[in-house]
Amino acid sequence: MPPEFEAKLVKRGSETLRVGTEAESSSLLAELESLPFVVAAVATRERRRSAPPPFITSKLQQQARFSR
């Protein structure tokens, strides 16, 4: 069994999907449940995260205070 992943459905064939009402969403959901899912593309990208700045004396003192 393949692992679960999050996906977004944005197109059906060449048609961009727009769901406006609950009735449209229920009919689309009923239609999709009977069809096989095919992954057309996988987008991966690197995320750069910088380290938090180091504690300076005043920030360290503020963090050490306890509220009473």
PDB file of N, CA, C and O in Angstrom:
ATOM      1  N   MET A   1       0.848  -1.178   0.000  1.00  0.00           N
ATOM      2  CA  MET A   1       0.000   0.000   0.000  1.00  0.00           C
ATOM      3  C   MET A   1       0.895   1.244   0.000  1.00  0.00           C
ATOM      4  O   MET A   1       1.776   1.364   0.852  1.00  0.00           O
ATOM      5  N   PRO A   2       0.684   2.169  -0.942  1.00  0.00           N
ATOM      6  CA  PRO A   2       1.531   3.369  -1.009  1.00  0.00           C
ATOM      7  C   PRO A   2       1.260   4.307   0.179  1.00  0.00           C
ATOM      8  O   PRO A   2       0.172   4.290   0.754  1.00  0.00           O
ATOM      9  N   PRO A   3       2.247   5.115   0.533  1.00  0.00           N
ATOM     10  CA  PRO A   3       2.054   6.040   1.657  1.00  0.00           C
ATOM     11  C   PRO A   3       1.051   7.137   1.302  1.00  0.00           C
ATOM     12  O   PRO A   3       0.876   7.481   0.133  1.00  0.00           O
ATOM     13  N   GLU A   4       0.400   7.676   2.322  1.00  0.00           N
ATOM     14  CA  GLU A   4      -0.547   8.771   2.117  1.00  0.00           C
ATOM     15  C   GLU A   4       0.208  10.064   1.849  1.00  0.00           C
ATOM     16  O   GLU A   4       1.319  10.258   2.343  1.00  0.00           O
ATOM     17  N   PHE A   5      -0.398  10.942   1.066  1.00  0.00           N
ATOM     18  CA  PHE A   5       0.189  12.242   0.804  1.00  0.00           C
ATOM     19  C   PHE A   5      -0.927  13.223   0.512  1.00  0.00           C
ATOM     20  O   PHE A   5      -2.049  12.830   0.193  1.00  0.00           O
ATOM     21  N   GLU A   6      -0.611  14.495   0.623  1.00  0.00           N
ATOM     22  CA  GLU A   6      -1.579  15.549   0.360  1.00  0.00           C
ATOM     23  C   GLU A   6      -1.504  15.941  -1.104  1.00  0.00           C
ATOM     24  O   GLU A   6      -0.415  16.092  -1.657  1.00  0.00           O
ATOM     25  N   ALA A   7      -2.674  16.108  -1.738  1.00  0.00           N
ATOM     26  CA  ALA A   7      -2.715  16.479  -3.145  1.00  0.00           C
ATOM     27  C   ALA A   7      -3.834  17.482  -3.374  1.00  0.00           C
ATOM     28  O   ALA A   7      -4.798  17.535  -2.610  1.00  0.00           O
ATOM     29  N   LYS A   8      -3.702  18.271  -4.421  1.00  0.00           N
ATOM     30  CA  LYS A   8      -4.728  19.236  -4.797  1.00  0.00           C
ATOM     31  C   LYS A   8      -5.228  18.898  -6.187  1.00  0.00           C
ATOM     32  O   LYS A   8      -4.440  18.679  -7.106  1.00  0.00           O
ATOM     33  N   LEU A   9      -6.542  18.857  -6.334  1.00  0.00           N
ATOM     34  CA  LEU A   9      -7.144  18.630  -7.637  1.00  0.00           C
ATOM     35  C   LEU A   9      -7.463  19.986  -8.235  1.00  0.00           C
ATOM     36  O   LEU A   9      -8.302  20.712  -7.702  1.00  0.00           O
ATOM     37  N   VAL A  10      -6.814  20.341  -9.327  1.00  0.00           N
ATOM     38  CA  VAL A  10      -7.017  21.655  -9.933  1.00  0.00           C
ATOM     39  C   VAL A  10      -7.575  21.574 -11.345  1.00  0.00           C
ATOM     40  O   VAL A  10      -8.183  22.532 -11.825  1.00  0.00           O
ATOM     41  N   LYS A  11      -7.378  20.445 -12.017  1.00  0.00           N
ATOM     42  CA  LYS A  11      -7.866  20.311 -13.388  1.00  0.00           C
ATOM     43  C   LYS A  11      -8.446  18.931 -13.621  1.00  0.00           C
ATOM     44  O   LYS A  11      -8.013  17.954 -13.011  1.00  0.00           O
ATOM     45  N   ARG A  12      -9.410  18.857 -14.489  1.00  0.00           N
ATOM     46  CA  ARG A  12      -9.938  17.591 -14.982  1.00  0.00           C
ATOM     47  C   ARG A  12      -9.717  17.629 -16.484  1.00  0.00           C
ATOM     48  O   ARG A  12     -10.433  18.333 -17.196  1.00  0.00           O
ATOM     49  N   GLY A  13      -8.747  16.889 -16.971  1.00  0.00           N
ATOM     50  CA  GLY A  13      -8.354  16.987 -18.378  1.00  0.00           C
ATOM     51  C   GLY A  13      -7.714  18.344 -18.603  1.00  0.00           C
ATOM     52  O   GLY A  13      -6.702  18.663 -17.979  1.00  0.00           O
ATOM     53  N   SER A  14      -8.290  19.144 -19.486  1.00  0.00           N
ATOM     54  CA  SER A  14      -7.767  20.495 -19.706  1.00  0.00           C
ATOM     55  C   SER A  14      -8.653  21.550 -19.051  1.00  0.00           C
ATOM     56  O   SER A  14      -8.394  22.748 -19.169  1.00  0.00           O
ATOM     57  N   GLU A  15      -9.705  21.096 -18.358  1.00  0.00           N
ATOM     58  CA  GLU A  15     -10.667  22.010 -17.734  1.00  0.00           C
ATOM     59  C   GLU A  15     -10.252  22.327 -16.294  1.00  0.00           C
ATOM     60  O   GLU A  15     -10.054  21.415 -15.491  1.00  0.00           O
ATOM     61  N   THR A  16     -10.122  23.609 -15.969  1.00  0.00           N
ATOM     62  CA  THR A  16      -9.821  24.027 -14.606  1.00  0.00           C
ATOM     63  C   THR A  16     -11.089  23.894 -13.771  1.00  0.00           C
ATOM     64  O   THR A  16     -12.154  24.363 -14.172  1.00  0.00           O
ATOM     65  N   LEU A  17     -10.972  23.256 -12.613  1.00  0.00           N
ATOM     66  CA  LEU A  17     -12.140  23.023 -11.765  1.00  0.00           C
ATOM     67  C   LEU A  17     -12.411  24.211 -10.854  1.00  0.00           C
ATOM     68  O   LEU A  17     -11.505  24.742 -10.211  1.00  0.00           O
ATOM     69  N   ARG A  18     -13.660  24.613 -10.812  1.00  0.00           N
ATOM     70  CA  ARG A  18     -14.107  25.645  -9.876  1.00  0.00           C
ATOM     71  C   ARG A  18     -15.385  25.132  -9.233  1.00  0.00           C
ATOM     72  O   ARG A  18     -16.361  24.836  -9.923  1.00  0.00           O
ATOM     73  N   VAL A  19     -15.378  25.029  -7.921  1.00  0.00           N
ATOM     74  CA  VAL A  19     -16.543  24.540  -7.194  1.00  0.00           C
ATOM     75  C   VAL A  19     -17.143  25.722  -6.443  1.00  0.00           C
ATOM     76  O   VAL A  19     -16.481  26.338  -5.607  1.00  0.00           O
ATOM     77  N   GLY A  20     -18.391  26.032  -6.742  1.00  0.00           N
ATOM     78  CA  GLY A  20     -19.024  27.194  -6.126  1.00  0.00           C
ATOM     79  C   GLY A  20     -20.078  26.842  -5.105  1.00  0.00           C
ATOM     80  O   GLY A  20     -20.247  27.561  -4.120  1.00  0.00           O
ATOM     81  N   THR A  21     -20.794  25.745  -5.318  1.00  0.00           N
ATOM     82  CA  THR A  21     -21.886  25.399  -4.405  1.00  0.00           C
ATOM     83  C   THR A  21     -21.667  24.016  -3.824  1.00  0.00           C
ATOM     84  O   THR A  21     -20.822  23.252  -4.290  1.00  0.00           O
ATOM     85  N   GLU A  22     -22.442  23.713  -2.803  1.00  0.00           N
ATOM     86  CA  GLU A  22     -22.346  22.402  -2.165  1.00  0.00           C
ATOM     87  C   GLU A  22     -22.824  21.308  -3.116  1.00  0.00           C
ATOM     88  O   GLU A  22     -22.286  20.201  -3.116  1.00  0.00           O
ATOM     89  N   ALA A  23     -23.831  21.618  -3.921  1.00  0.00           N
ATOM     90  CA  ALA A  23     -24.342  20.635  -4.879  1.00  0.00           C
ATOM     91  C   ALA A  23     -23.270  20.279  -5.909  1.00  0.00           C
ATOM     92  O   ALA A  23     -23.113  19.110  -6.263  1.00  0.00           O
ATOM     93  N   GLU A  24     -22.532  21.284  -6.392  1.00  0.00           N
ATOM     94  CA  GLU A  24     -21.448  21.027  -7.342  1.00  0.00           C
ATOM     95  C   GLU A  24     -20.359  20.168  -6.711  1.00  0.00           C
ATOM     96  O   GLU A  24     -19.830  19.255  -7.344  1.00  0.00           O
ATOM     97  N   SER A  25     -20.028  20.470  -5.455  1.00  0.00           N
ATOM     98  CA  SER A  25     -18.964  19.711  -4.789  1.00  0.00           C
ATOM     99  C   SER A  25     -19.394  18.273  -4.539  1.00  0.00           C
ATOM    100  O   SER A  25     -18.578  17.362  -4.676  1.00  0.00           O
ATOM    101  N   SER A  26     -20.680  18.038  -4.168  1.00  0.00           N
ATOM    102  CA  SER A  26     -21.119  16.659  -3.940  1.00  0.00           C
ATOM    103  C   SER A  26     -21.144  15.855  -5.227  1.00  0.00           C
ATOM    104  O   SER A  26     -20.768  14.682  -5.229  1.00  0.00           O
ATOM    105  N   SER A  27     -21.583  16.472  -6.334  1.00  0.00           N
ATOM    106  CA  SER A  27     -21.601  15.730  -7.597  1.00  0.00           C
ATOM    107  C   SER A  27     -20.178  15.441  -8.081  1.00  0.00           C
ATOM    108  O   SER A  27     -19.916  14.367  -8.621  1.00  0.00           O
ATOM    109  N   LEU A  28     -19.266  16.382  -7.893  1.00  0.00           N
ATOM    110  CA  LEU A  28     -17.868  16.176  -8.276  1.00  0.00           C
ATOM    111  C   LEU A  28     -17.237  15.082  -7.419  1.00  0.00           C
ATOM    112  O   LEU A  28     -16.503  14.236  -7.930  1.00  0.00           O
ATOM    113  N   LEU A  29     -17.522  15.096  -6.123  1.00  0.00           N
ATOM    114  CA  LEU A  29     -16.978  14.083  -5.223  1.00  0.00           C
ATOM    115  C   LEU A  29     -17.503  12.705  -5.592  1.00  0.00           C
ATOM    116  O   LEU A  29     -16.741  11.738  -5.602  1.00  0.00           O
ATOM    117  N   ALA A  30     -18.801  12.598  -5.897  1.00  0.00           N
ATOM    118  CA  ALA A  30     -19.376  11.304  -6.298  1.00  0.00           C
ATOM    119  C   ALA A  30     -18.732  10.803  -7.580  1.00  0.00           C
ATOM    120  O   ALA A  30     -18.460   9.610  -7.714  1.00  0.00           O
ATOM    121  N   GLU A  31     -18.486  11.701  -8.521  1.00  0.00           N
ATOM    122  CA  GLU A  31     -17.849  11.326  -9.775  1.00  0.00           C
ATOM    123  C   GLU A  31     -16.407  10.881  -9.548  1.00  0.00           C
ATOM    124  O   GLU A  31     -15.966   9.896 -10.140  1.00  0.00           O
ATOM    125  N   LEU A  32     -15.674  11.589  -8.704  1.00  0.00           N
ATOM    126  CA  LEU A  32     -14.265  11.277  -8.460  1.00  0.00           C
ATOM    127  C   LEU A  32     -14.067   9.972  -7.712  1.00  0.00           C
ATOM    128  O   LEU A  32     -13.064   9.289  -7.915  1.00  0.00           O
ATOM    129  N   GLU A  33     -15.019   9.611  -6.840  1.00  0.00           N
ATOM    130  CA  GLU A  33     -14.876   8.373  -6.070  1.00  0.00           C
ATOM    131  C   GLU A  33     -14.909   7.140  -6.966  1.00  0.00           C
ATOM    132  O   GLU A  33     -14.369   6.097  -6.598  1.00  0.00           O
ATOM    133  N   SER A  34     -15.531   7.243  -8.126  1.00  0.00           N
ATOM    134  CA  SER A  34     -15.623   6.082  -9.012  1.00  0.00           C
ATOM    135  C   SER A  34     -14.459   6.004 -10.003  1.00  0.00           C
ATOM    136  O   SER A  34     -14.337   5.012 -10.722  1.00  0.00           O
ATOM    137  N   LEU A  35     -13.614   7.013 -10.056  1.00  0.00           N
ATOM    138  CA  LEU A  35     -12.522   7.059 -11.022  1.00  0.00           C
ATOM    139  C   LEU A  35     -11.179   6.752 -10.365  1.00  0.00           C
ATOM    140  O   LEU A  35     -10.997   7.022  -9.177  1.00  0.00           O
ATOM    141  N   PRO A  36     -10.221   6.182 -11.135  1.00  0.00           N
ATOM    142  CA  PRO A  36      -8.872   5.990 -10.576  1.00  0.00           C
ATOM    143  C   PRO A  36      -8.116   7.323 -10.557  1.00  0.00           C
ATOM    144  O   PRO A  36      -8.318   8.181 -11.415  1.00  0.00           O
ATOM    145  N   PHE A  37      -7.255   7.471  -9.574  1.00  0.00           N
ATOM    146  CA  PHE A  37      -6.453   8.687  -9.455  1.00  0.00           C
ATOM    147  C   PHE A  37      -5.114   8.476 -10.136  1.00  0.00           C
ATOM    148  O   PHE A  37      -4.489   7.426  -9.980  1.00  0.00           O
ATOM    149  N   VAL A  38      -4.673   9.470 -10.892  1.00  0.00           N
ATOM    150  CA  VAL A  38      -3.387   9.426 -11.574  1.00  0.00           C
ATOM    151  C   VAL A  38      -2.635  10.699 -11.218  1.00  0.00           C
ATOM    152  O   VAL A  38      -3.157  11.802 -11.381  1.00  0.00           O
ATOM    153  N   VAL A  39      -1.414  10.544 -10.734  1.00  0.00           N
ATOM    154  CA  VAL A  39      -0.579  11.697 -10.403  1.00  0.00           C
ATOM    155  C   VAL A  39       0.110  12.152 -11.681  1.00  0.00           C
ATOM    156  O   VAL A  39       0.897  11.411 -12.270  1.00  0.00           O
ATOM    157  N   ALA A  40      -0.190  13.377 -12.107  1.00  0.00           N
ATOM    158  CA  ALA A  40       0.370  13.897 -13.352  1.00  0.00           C
ATOM    159  C   ALA A  40       1.756  14.494 -13.145  1.00  0.00           C
ATOM    160  O   ALA A  40       2.615  14.382 -14.020  1.00  0.00           O
ATOM    161  N   ALA A  41       1.982  15.126 -11.997  1.00  0.00           N
ATOM    162  CA  ALA A  41       3.277  15.758 -11.746  1.00  0.00           C
ATOM    163  C   ALA A  41       3.525  15.835 -10.251  1.00  0.00           C
ATOM    164  O   ALA A  41       2.592  15.934  -9.453  1.00  0.00           O
ATOM    165  N   VAL A  42       4.784  15.787  -9.890  1.00  0.00           N
ATOM    166  CA  VAL A  42       5.197  15.925  -8.497  1.00  0.00           C
ATOM    167  C   VAL A  42       6.147  17.104  -8.427  1.00  0.00           C
ATOM    168  O   VAL A  42       7.168  17.134  -9.114  1.00  0.00           O
ATOM    169  N   ALA A  43       5.802  18.076  -7.590  1.00  0.00           N
ATOM    170  CA  ALA A  43       6.649  19.261  -7.448  1.00  0.00           C
ATOM    171  C   ALA A  43       7.361  19.203  -6.101  1.00  0.00           C
ATOM    172  O   ALA A  43       6.721  19.150  -5.051  1.00  0.00           O
ATOM    173  N   THR A  44       8.671  19.213  -6.144  1.00  0.00           N
ATOM    174  CA  THR A  44       9.458  19.269  -4.915  1.00  0.00           C
ATOM    175  C   THR A  44      10.394  20.455  -5.011  1.00  0.00           C
ATOM    176  O   THR A  44      10.857  20.812  -6.094  1.00  0.00           O
ATOM    177  N   ARG A  45      10.664  21.054  -3.884  1.00  0.00           N
ATOM    178  CA  ARG A  45      11.597  22.177  -3.868  1.00  0.00           C
ATOM    179  C   ARG A  45      12.273  22.236  -2.513  1.00  0.00           C
ATOM    180  O   ARG A  45      11.730  21.795  -1.500  1.00  0.00           O
ATOM    181  N   GLU A  46      13.460  22.786  -2.526  1.00  0.00           N
ATOM    182  CA  GLU A  46      14.202  22.931  -1.278  1.00  0.00           C
ATOM    183  C   GLU A  46      13.733  24.171  -0.553  1.00  0.00           C
ATOM    184  O   GLU A  46      13.451  25.203  -1.162  1.00  0.00           O
ATOM    185  N   ARG A  47      13.657  24.053   0.737  1.00  0.00           N
ATOM    186  CA  ARG A  47      13.291  25.201   1.555  1.00  0.00           C
ATOM    187  C   ARG A  47      14.499  25.583   2.389  1.00  0.00           C
ATOM    188  O   ARG A  47      15.109  24.749   3.058  1.00  0.00           O
ATOM    189  N   ARG A  48      14.819  26.835   2.333  1.00  0.00           N
ATOM    190  CA  ARG A  48      15.949  27.314   3.124  1.00  0.00           C
ATOM    191  C   ARG A  48      15.422  27.895   4.415  1.00  0.00           C
ATOM    192  O   ARG A  48      14.550  28.764   4.411  1.00  0.00           O
ATOM    193  N   ARG A  49      15.947  27.420   5.499  1.00  0.00           N
ATOM    194  CA  ARG A  49      15.580  27.946   6.809  1.00  0.00           C
ATOM    195  C   ARG A  49      16.846  28.445   7.470  1.00  0.00           C
ATOM    196  O   ARG A  49      17.836  27.723   7.589  1.00  0.00           O
ATOM    197  N   SER A  50      16.794  29.671   7.889  1.00  0.00           N
ATOM    198  CA  SER A  50      17.963  30.190   8.591  1.00  0.00           C
ATOM    199  C   SER A  50      17.766  29.974  10.087  1.00  0.00           C
ATOM    200  O   SER A  50      16.642  29.929  10.587  1.00  0.00           O
ATOM    201  N   ALA A  51      18.863  29.845  10.770  1.00  0.00           N
ATOM    202  CA  ALA A  51      18.831  29.618  12.214  1.00  0.00           C
ATOM    203  C   ALA A  51      18.328  30.869  12.925  1.00  0.00           C
ATOM    204  O   ALA A  51      18.537  31.984  12.449  1.00  0.00           O
ATOM    205  N   PRO A  52      17.663  30.682  14.070  1.00  0.00           N
ATOM    206  CA  PRO A  52      17.224  31.858  14.809  1.00  0.00           C
ATOM    207  C   PRO A  52      18.432  32.642  15.317  1.00  0.00           C
ATOM    208  O   PRO A  52      19.498  32.066  15.534  1.00  0.00           O
ATOM    209  N   PRO A  53      18.273  33.948  15.506  1.00  0.00           N
ATOM    210  CA  PRO A  53      19.407  34.733  15.997  1.00  0.00           C
ATOM    211  C   PRO A  53      19.796  34.291  17.415  1.00  0.00           C
ATOM    212  O   PRO A  53      18.940  33.831  18.171  1.00  0.00           O
ATOM    213  N   PRO A  54      21.054  34.424  17.774  1.00  0.00           N
ATOM    214  CA  PRO A  54      21.486  34.009  19.122  1.00  0.00           C
ATOM    215  C   PRO A  54      20.906  34.931  20.185  1.00  0.00           C
ATOM    216  O   PRO A  54      20.575  36.087  19.918  1.00  0.00           O
ATOM    217  N   PHE A  55      20.788  34.389  21.411  1.00  0.00           N
ATOM    218  CA  PHE A  55      20.325  35.211  22.529  1.00  0.00           C
ATOM    219  C   PHE A  55      21.366  36.269  22.837  1.00  0.00           C
ATOM    220  O   PHE A  55      22.558  35.977  22.935  1.00  0.00           O
ATOM    221  N   ILE A  56      20.907  37.493  22.986  1.00  0.00           N
ATOM    222  CA  ILE A  56      21.785  38.534  23.500  1.00  0.00           C
ATOM    223  C   ILE A  56      21.405  38.720  24.961  1.00  0.00           C
ATOM    224  O   ILE A  56      20.367  38.220  25.395  1.00  0.00           O
ATOM    225  N   THR A  57      22.202  39.407  25.703  1.00  0.00           N
ATOM    226  CA  THR A  57      22.028  39.500  27.153  1.00  0.00           C
ATOM    227  C   THR A  57      20.628  39.968  27.538  1.00  0.00           C
ATOM    228  O   THR A  57      20.009  39.369  28.417  1.00  0.00           O
ATOM    229  N   SER A  58      20.111  41.023  26.903  1.00  0.00           N
ATOM    230  CA  SER A  58      18.802  41.544  27.294  1.00  0.00           C
ATOM    231  C   SER A  58      17.690  40.543  26.986  1.00  0.00           C
ATOM    232  O   SER A  58      16.767  40.393  27.788  1.00  0.00           O
ATOM    233  N   LYS A  59      17.754  39.865  25.859  1.00  0.00           N
ATOM    234  CA  LYS A  59      16.739  38.862  25.514  1.00  0.00           C
ATOM    235  C   LYS A  59      16.801  37.672  26.462  1.00  0.00           C
ATOM    236  O   LYS A  59      15.769  37.115  26.837  1.00  0.00           O
ATOM    237  N   LEU A  60      18.000  37.288  26.844  1.00  0.00           N
ATOM    238  CA  LEU A  60      18.172  36.179  27.772  1.00  0.00           C
ATOM    239  C   LEU A  60      17.572  36.528  29.128  1.00  0.00           C
ATOM    240  O   LEU A  60      16.935  35.686  29.760  1.00  0.00           O
ATOM    241  N   GLN A  61      17.772  37.767  29.581  1.00  0.00           N
ATOM    242  CA  GLN A  61      17.197  38.199  30.851  1.00  0.00           C
ATOM    243  C   GLN A  61      15.671  38.263  30.781  1.00  0.00           C
ATOM    244  O   GLN A  61      14.994  37.884  31.737  1.00  0.00           O
ATOM    245  N   GLN A  62      15.129  38.735  29.671  1.00  0.00           N
ATOM    246  CA  GLN A  62      13.664  38.791  29.516  1.00  0.00           C
ATOM    247  C   GLN A  62      13.068  37.384  29.529  1.00  0.00           C
ATOM    248  O   GLN A  62      12.008  37.166  30.115  1.00  0.00           O
ATOM    249  N   GLN A  63      13.727  36.452  28.902  1.00  0.00           N
ATOM    250  CA  GLN A  63      13.233  35.087  28.825  1.00  0.00           C
ATOM    251  C   GLN A  63      13.301  34.416  30.182  1.00  0.00           C
ATOM    252  O   GLN A  63      12.475  33.553  30.480  1.00  0.00           O
ATOM    253  N   ALA A  64      14.280  34.794  31.026  1.00  0.00           N
ATOM    254  CA  ALA A  64      14.477  34.156  32.319  1.00  0.00           C
ATOM    255  C   ALA A  64      13.491  34.635  33.368  1.00  0.00           C
ATOM    256  O   ALA A  64      13.322  33.974  34.393  1.00  0.00           O
ATOM    257  N   ARG A  65      12.839  35.759  33.145  1.00  0.00           N
ATOM    258  CA  ARG A  65      11.882  36.281  34.136  1.00  0.00           C
ATOM    259  C   ARG A  65      10.657  35.394  34.179  1.00  0.00           C
ATOM    260  O   ARG A  65      10.166  34.916  33.156  1.00  0.00           O
ATOM    261  N   PHE A  66      10.173  35.187  35.414  1.00  0.00           N
ATOM    262  CA  PHE A  66       8.966  34.392  35.602  1.00  0.00           C
ATOM    263  C   PHE A  66       7.851  35.308  36.043  1.00  0.00           C
ATOM    264  O   PHE A  66       8.072  36.187  36.876  1.00  0.00           O
ATOM    265  N   SER A  67       6.659  35.126  35.507  1.00  0.00           N
ATOM    266  CA  SER A  67       5.519  35.941  35.956  1.00  0.00           C
ATOM    267  C   SER A  67       4.956  35.326  37.223  1.00  0.00           C
ATOM    268  O   SER A  67       4.888  34.106  37.368  1.00  0.00           O
ATOM    269  N   ARG A  68       4.559  36.189  38.127  1.00  0.00           N
ATOM    270  CA  ARG A  68       4.036  35.701  39.415  1.00  0.00           C
ATOM    271  C   ARG A  68       2.582  35.966  39.550  1.00  0.00           C
ATOM    272  O   ARG A  68       1.984  35.621  40.570  1.00  0.00           O
TER     273      ARG A  68
END
